[in-house]
Amino acid sequence: MGSAKFNLDAGDLIKVLKNGLLVAMAAFLTYIMNNIQVIDLGQYTALLIPIVTLVLDTIIKWAKDNSQDVASPDAPDAPEGE
C-alpha cells in the first residue's frame, strides 16, 4: 500500500536501501569493467579476463529481478464469455 505523504515505513526504507545497493553495485561494476583492460598478469591475462567477465555477468544476473509470473496449472485459459 505504501506510506502516507512525508512519512516512510519499513517497506519504503527497504526499497530505498535495495536501490542504493544496486546503484553502488552498478558503480563498482562500471569501474571494474572500465579498468579491466589495464590488468597485466603476463601469460595469465588471457585466462583471467574471461573469468572476471563471467563472474561480473553472474553478479549482474543475481542482482536483477529475473523472476517471471507463472500461471497456475489449475486455471486453464478459457475464452471470454464462457
C-alpha positions as CSV (number, residue, x, y, z in Angstrom):
1,M,0.0,0.0,0.0
2,G,2.8,2.4,0.8
3,S,3.3,5.1,3.4
4,A,1.5,8.4,3.8
5,K,2.8,11.7,2.5
6,F,6.1,12.8,4.2
7,N,6.4,9.5,6.1
8,L,8.4,6.4,5.5
9,D,7.6,2.9,6.7
10,A,9.9,-0.1,6.9
11,G,8.9,-1.3,3.4
12,D,9.8,2.0,1.9
13,L,13.2,2.0,3.7
14,I,13.9,-1.5,2.4
15,K,13.2,-0.4,-1.1
16,V,15.5,2.6,-0.8
17,L,18.3,0.5,0.6
18,K,17.9,-2.1,-2.2
19,N,18.0,0.7,-4.8
20,G,21.1,2.2,-3.1
21,L,22.8,-1.2,-3.1
22,L,22.0,-1.7,-6.8
23,V,23.4,1.8,-7.6
24,A,26.6,1.1,-5.7
25,M,27.0,-2.3,-7.3
26,A,26.5,-0.7,-10.8
27,A,29.1,1.9,-10.0
28,F,31.6,-0.7,-8.8
29,L,31.0,-2.9,-11.9
30,T,31.4,0.1,-14.2
31,Y,34.7,0.9,-12.6
32,I,35.9,-2.7,-12.9
33,M,34.8,-3.0,-16.5
34,N,36.4,0.3,-17.5
35,N,39.7,-0.8,-15.9
36,I,39.9,-4.5,-16.8
37,Q,41.9,-3.9,-19.9
38,V,44.9,-2.4,-17.9
39,I,45.3,-5.6,-15.9
40,D,48.7,-7.1,-16.9
41,L,49.3,-10.5,-15.4
42,G,51.6,-11.8,-18.2
43,Q,50.5,-15.1,-19.7
44,Y,47.6,-15.4,-17.3
45,T,45.8,-12.2,-18.5
46,A,44.1,-14.1,-21.4
47,L,42.7,-16.6,-18.8
48,L,41.7,-14.1,-16.1
49,I,39.7,-11.6,-18.2
50,P,37.1,-14.1,-19.4
51,I,36.7,-15.5,-15.9
52,V,36.3,-12.0,-14.4
53,T,33.8,-11.2,-17.1
54,L,31.7,-14.3,-16.3
55,V,31.8,-13.6,-12.6
56,L,30.6,-10.0,-13.2
57,D,27.9,-11.2,-15.5
58,T,26.8,-13.7,-12.8
59,I,26.7,-10.9,-10.2
60,I,24.6,-8.8,-12.5
61,K,22.1,-11.6,-13.2
62,W,21.9,-12.3,-9.4
63,A,21.2,-8.7,-8.6
64,K,18.4,-8.3,-11.2
65,D,14.9,-9.5,-10.6
66,N,14.6,-12.3,-13.2
67,S,11.5,-13.8,-11.7
68,Q,8.6,-14.4,-14.1
69,D,4.9,-14.7,-13.4
70,V,4.0,-18.3,-13.6
71,A,0.4,-19.2,-14.5
72,S,-1.2,-21.6,-12.0
73,P,-1.7,-25.0,-13.6
74,D,-5.2,-25.5,-12.2
75,A,-6.6,-22.5,-14.1
76,P,-6.6,-23.3,-17.9
77,D,-7.1,-20.5,-20.3
78,A,-10.8,-20.1,-21.1
79,P,-12.2,-18.0,-23.9
80,E,-14.1,-14.8,-23.0
81,G,-17.8,-15.3,-22.3
82,E,-17.7,-18.8,-21.1
